Amino acid sequence: MIRPSKHAHPDLTVMSVATVILERLKAKRTETYADLVILVEKRTKNAKTLFLPALNLLFILGLIRYLPKADRFEYTAQS
């Protein structure tokens, strides 16, 4: 679910997981897939299923891109 409802736990939404990913990418500029998965698991238990939808949301919004040669994600938004 992208938008939380009154029954959803605030930390278990796509928006929440996308925010965690975006905060890390803003701070470090690039990060590996494995490191991002570990970060999401540490910050929010049971949120691993929301990881890929959160990445998809950030791709659609044009905030991140994947660098296949380096196997990393990069923050691309203008500061």
matplotlib code that plots the C-alpha trace (Angstrom):
import matplotlib.pyplot as plt

x = [0.0, 1.3, -1.0, -1.4, -4.9, -6.0, -5.4, -1.8, 1.2, 3.0, 6.4, 5.0, 4.1, 5.9, 6.2, 8.0, 10.5, 11.1, 11.9, 14.5, 16.1, 16.1, 17.6, 20.5, 21.0, 20.9, 23.6, 25.9, 25.0, 25.4, 24.7, 24.7, 21.5, 22.6, 23.4, 20.0, 18.2, 20.2, 19.3, 15.6, 15.6, 17.4, 15.1, 11.8, 11.2, 9.0, 9.5, 11.6, 8.5, 8.1, 11.7, 11.2, 7.9, 9.7, 12.6, 10.1, 8.4, 11.7, 12.5, 9.2, 9.6, 13.1, 14.9, 17.2, 18.9, 20.6, 24.3, 24.7, 28.5, 28.9, 25.8, 24.8, 21.9, 22.5, 20.5, 19.8, 17.5, 18.6, 19.6]
y = [0.0, 3.4, 5.5, 4.4, 3.8, 4.1, 0.4, 0.4, 0.6, 3.8, 2.0, -0.7, 1.4, 1.9, 5.6, 4.9, 2.4, 4.7, 7.5, 5.3, 4.5, 8.1, 9.4, 7.0, 7.8, 11.5, 11.1, 8.7, 9.5, 5.9, 2.6, -1.1, -3.1, -5.4, -2.5, -0.9, -4.2, -4.5, -0.9, -1.4, -4.6, -2.9, 0.2, -1.6, -5.3, -7.1, -4.4, -6.5, -7.2, -3.4, -2.9, -3.5, -1.5, 1.4, 1.2, 1.2, 4.3, 6.1, 5.1, 6.3, 9.7, 10.0, 10.2, 7.3, 5.3, 2.0, 1.8, -1.8, -1.8, -0.8, -2.6, 0.4, 2.8, 6.5, 9.5, 11.7, 14.5, 18.1, 19.5]
z = [0.0, -0.9, 1.2, 4.8, 6.1, 9.7, 10.2, 8.8, 11.1, 10.1, 9.8, 7.5, 4.5, 1.2, 1.9, 5.2, 3.7, 0.7, 3.2, 5.0, 1.7, 0.5, 3.8, 3.4, -0.3, 0.4, 3.1, 1.2, -2.5, -3.5, -1.8, -2.6, -2.8, 0.1, 2.3, 1.7, 2.5, 5.8, 6.7, 6.1, 8.1, 11.0, 11.0, 10.6, 11.3, 8.8, 6.2, 3.7, 1.6, 1.1, 0.0, -3.8, -4.0, -2.2, -4.7, -7.6, -6.2, -6.0, -9.6, -10.8, -9.0, -10.6, -7.3, -7.7, -10.5, -10.7, -11.7, -13.1, -13.5, -9.8, -8.6, -6.7, -6.4, -6.7, -5.5, -8.6, -7.4, -7.5, -4.2]

ax = plt.figure().add_subplot(projection="3d")
ax.plot(x, y, z, "-o")
ax.set_aspect("equal")
plt.show()
